[in-house]
Amino acid sequence: MASITRYHAKYYAALLSGQSANGDLDSLSQSLLSSTVDINPHQIDAL
């Protein structure tokens, strides 16, 4: 996984802060609640 630069960290923080200030936090929360994770067989074997 690639690391992000300090510039991008500030950009993402501002973006997320702006979303919560606009009331879009509920839609973000709903998206996270309805998300799923697809597990590959090799990931199960690693456990």
C-alpha positions as CSV (number, residue, x, y, z in Angstrom):
1,M,0.0,0.0,0.0
2,A,1.4,3.4,-1.0
3,S,1.8,6.0,1.7
4,I,0.3,9.4,1.2
5,T,2.1,12.7,1.3
6,R,1.6,15.4,4.0
7,Y,-0.3,17.5,1.3
8,H,-2.7,14.6,0.6
9,A,-3.3,14.0,4.3
10,K,-4.3,17.6,4.8
11,Y,-6.5,17.4,1.6
12,Y,-8.3,14.3,2.8
13,A,-8.8,15.7,6.3
14,A,-10.3,18.9,4.9
15,L,-12.5,16.9,2.6
16,L,-13.8,14.7,5.4
17,S,-14.3,17.7,7.7
18,G,-16.2,19.5,5.0
19,Q,-18.5,16.6,4.5
20,S,-19.4,16.4,8.2
21,A,-20.0,20.1,8.3
22,N,-22.4,19.9,5.4
23,G,-24.4,17.1,7.0
24,D,-23.2,14.4,4.6
25,L,-21.8,12.4,7.5
26,D,-25.1,10.4,7.6
27,S,-24.6,9.3,3.9
28,L,-21.0,8.4,4.6
29,S,-22.1,6.4,7.7
30,Q,-24.8,4.6,5.7
31,S,-22.2,3.7,3.0
32,L,-19.9,2.3,5.6
33,L,-22.7,0.3,7.2
34,S,-23.8,-1.2,3.9
35,S,-20.3,-2.1,2.7
36,T,-19.1,-5.6,2.5
37,V,-15.7,-7.2,2.3
38,D,-14.9,-10.0,-0.2
39,I,-12.5,-12.5,1.3
40,N,-10.4,-14.5,-1.1
41,P,-9.6,-18.2,-0.3
42,H,-5.9,-17.5,0.2
43,Q,-6.8,-14.9,2.9
44,I,-8.7,-17.6,4.8
45,D,-5.8,-20.0,4.5
46,A,-3.5,-17.4,6.1
47,L,-5.5,-17.4,9.3
